[in-house]
Amino acid sequence: MNLEDIEHSTGIMNLETLIFCLTWGREVQFDYLGKEYFLDSAHGDKHVLWKETTQIGEEFTDVTEENLSKLYIEGKSVADIFKDGEALVTLIY
């Protein structure tokens, strides 16, 4: 996987690519069910899921499928949302 190629892409992203981006300190903004969310890695080694200015779930340090499975949006885990191709990535930074 090449980070430079991924940084400028938008659209559907699989879970493996999401984990890769977050592990390399990137933040990922995406739409799900018509609402905008982003996974933030600006807290040093901690990651947070946001909906606008509201934090969703707990901060986590290890970017794993298990930790992404603990974050829920509208009753579905972030891991499953990306596995099922339901998140539309709008920005990677």
Stockholm file with secondary structure:
# STOCKHOLM 1.0

chainA/1-93         MNLEDIEHSTGIMNLETLIFCLTWGREVQFDYLGKEYFLDSAHGDKHVLWKETTQIGEEFTDVTEENLSKLYIEGKSVADIFKDGEALVTLIY
#=GR chainA/1-93 SS CCHHHHHTCCEECCHHHHHHHHHTTCCEEEEETTEEEEEEEEETTEEEEEETTEEEEEEESSCCHHHHTTCEETTEEHHHHHHTTCCEEEEEC
#=GC SS_cons        CCHHHHHTCCEECCHHHHHHHHHTTCCEEEEETTEEEEEEEEETTEEEEEETTEEEEEEESSCCHHHHTTCEETTEEHHHHHHTTCCEEEEEC
//
